[in-house]
Amino acid sequence: MKKKFYKIMYILFGKYWFNSNFPVLGAISKKFRSYWFKKINKVNGKVNIERKANFGTNIVMGNNSGIGINSYVQDNVIIGSNVMIGPDVLIYTINHNYEKENVLIIKQGVNKKKVKIGDNVWIGTRVIILPGVTIGNNVVIGAGSVVTKDIPDNALAVGNPCIVKKKIGSDTNEITNCNN
Ligand SMILES: CC(C)(COP(=O)(O)OP(=O)(O)OC[C@H]1O[C@@H](n2cnc3c(N)ncnc32)[C@H](O)[C@@H]1OP(=O)(O)O)[C@@H](O)C(=O)NCCC(=O)NCCS
């Protein structure tokens, strides 16, 4: 109930305000958005929730991480520190059951599986992450990828389905920060 109240406050006082990098008003908007996000979810440190970001509950987010403009993070997601989630990213943790032959899919219920994202990760724009996926530390996911399976540490992964294209160093400076 309390979380629903905070969600309404977020929608009224932050969600549609200024992009975080907009002069002066952006910083205020950013403060409000992260305040409401922290009331609803568990945050260890500072975070940047961007304009029009939408999110559920039971999200754990590490220091210096963010959710990009117009992105959506469903319930039950664990996000590490220094994670950049680009614009229009979708992270889902619910599948509809569909196996029973003579029952409408709408009546078969749902299956919830956590998504985990490690530390020092950059998720490009328009990526879709599906239920149950774990993404390791030091990972880049290319724009438009659909992540259907786990991605190991130190990898650049792209495509639909998203697969490892090359190994990248574990030197954390290799990923440039775009969390404002
Ligand atoms: C993933 C990315 C960072 C890779 O850039 P890069 O290191 O310069 O790598 P390259 O362009 O050399 O690509 C390496 C290979 O992956 C492929 N590739 C790169 N990005 C891809 C993508 N998004 N989807 C599918 N394939 C991709 C390239 O075609 C290339 O394939 P090849 O080796 O068969 O020729 C970049 O392509 C990308 O997707 N950036 C996201 C931009 C974005 O979302 N910005 C928002 C700011 S928060």
PDBQT file of the ligand as one rigid body, heavy atoms in Angstrom, charges set to zero:
ROOT
HETATM    1  C1  LIG A 201      27.967  -2.997 -28.839  1.00  0.00    +0.000 C 
HETATM    2  C2  LIG A 201      28.719  -1.795 -29.361  1.00  0.00    +0.000 C 
HETATM    3  C3  LIG A 201      29.173  -0.933 -28.204  1.00  0.00    +0.000 C 
HETATM    4  C4  LIG A 201      29.921  -2.356 -30.089  1.00  0.00    +0.000 C 
HETATM    5  O1  LIG A 201      30.707  -1.336 -30.599  1.00  0.00    +0.000 OA
HETATM    6  P1  LIG A 201      32.220  -1.665 -31.104  1.00  0.00    +0.000 P 
HETATM    7  O2  LIG A 201      33.056  -2.065 -29.939  1.00  0.00    +0.000 OA
HETATM    8  O3  LIG A 201      32.656  -0.486 -31.906  1.00  0.00    +0.000 OA
HETATM    9  O4  LIG A 201      32.074  -2.970 -31.956  1.00  0.00    +0.000 OA
HETATM   10  P2  LIG A 201      31.938  -3.144 -33.530  1.00  0.00    +0.000 P 
HETATM   11  O5  LIG A 201      31.069  -2.075 -34.114  1.00  0.00    +0.000 OA
HETATM   12  O6  LIG A 201      33.313  -3.342 -34.057  1.00  0.00    +0.000 OA
HETATM   13  O7  LIG A 201      31.136  -4.496 -33.617  1.00  0.00    +0.000 OA
HETATM   14  C5  LIG A 201      31.714  -5.755 -33.375  1.00  0.00    +0.000 C 
HETATM   15  C6  LIG A 201      30.822  -6.777 -34.063  1.00  0.00    +0.000 C 
HETATM   16  O8  LIG A 201      29.554  -6.819 -33.382  1.00  0.00    +0.000 OA
HETATM   17  C7  LIG A 201      28.497  -6.472 -34.303  1.00  0.00    +0.000 C 
HETATM   18  N1  LIG A 201      27.577  -5.601 -33.576  1.00  0.00    +0.000 N 
HETATM   19  C8  LIG A 201      27.893  -4.467 -32.913  1.00  0.00    +0.000 A 
HETATM   20  N2  LIG A 201      26.807  -3.966 -32.313  1.00  0.00    +0.000 NA
HETATM   21  C9  LIG A 201      25.794  -4.786 -32.608  1.00  0.00    +0.000 A 
HETATM   22  C10 LIG A 201      24.409  -4.781 -32.285  1.00  0.00    +0.000 A 
HETATM   23  N3  LIG A 201      23.899  -3.833 -31.509  1.00  0.00    +0.000 N 
HETATM   24  N4  LIG A 201      23.646  -5.785 -32.741  1.00  0.00    +0.000 NA
HETATM   25  C11 LIG A 201      24.171  -6.767 -33.518  1.00  0.00    +0.000 A 
HETATM   26  N5  LIG A 201      25.478  -6.816 -33.865  1.00  0.00    +0.000 NA
HETATM   27  C12 LIG A 201      26.273  -5.836 -33.429  1.00  0.00    +0.000 A 
HETATM   28  C13 LIG A 201      29.183  -5.744 -35.448  1.00  0.00    +0.000 C 
HETATM   29  O9  LIG A 201      28.434  -5.848 -36.646  1.00  0.00    +0.000 OA
HETATM   30  C14 LIG A 201      30.495  -6.459 -35.517  1.00  0.00    +0.000 C 
HETATM   31  O10 LIG A 201      30.283  -7.697 -36.152  1.00  0.00    +0.000 OA
HETATM   32  P3  LIG A 201      31.439  -8.391 -37.072  1.00  0.00    +0.000 P 
HETATM   33  O11 LIG A 201      32.602  -8.603 -36.136  1.00  0.00    +0.000 OA
HETATM   34  O12 LIG A 201      30.778  -9.650 -37.518  1.00  0.00    +0.000 OA
HETATM   35  O13 LIG A 201      31.711  -7.414 -38.151  1.00  0.00    +0.000 OA
HETATM   36  C15 LIG A 201      27.837  -0.909 -30.286  1.00  0.00    +0.000 C 
HETATM   37  O14 LIG A 201      27.673  -1.547 -31.537  1.00  0.00    +0.000 OA
HETATM   38  C16 LIG A 201      26.451  -0.674 -29.706  1.00  0.00    +0.000 C 
HETATM   39  O15 LIG A 201      25.494  -1.444 -29.858  1.00  0.00    +0.000 OA
HETATM   40  N6  LIG A 201      26.321   0.473 -28.987  1.00  0.00    +0.000 N 
HETATM   41  C17 LIG A 201      25.130   0.828 -28.268  1.00  0.00    +0.000 C 
HETATM   42  C18 LIG A 201      24.844   2.337 -28.416  1.00  0.00    +0.000 C 
HETATM   43  C19 LIG A 201      23.781   2.769 -27.472  1.00  0.00    +0.000 C 
HETATM   44  O16 LIG A 201      22.857   2.047 -27.177  1.00  0.00    +0.000 OA
HETATM   45  N7  LIG A 201      23.902   3.976 -26.939  1.00  0.00    +0.000 N 
HETATM   46  C20 LIG A 201      23.025   4.462 -25.891  1.00  0.00    +0.000 C 
HETATM   47  C21 LIG A 201      23.845   5.261 -24.897  1.00  0.00    +0.000 C 
HETATM   48  S1  LIG A 201      23.528   4.806 -23.211  1.00  0.00    +0.000 SA
ENDROOT
TORSDOF 0
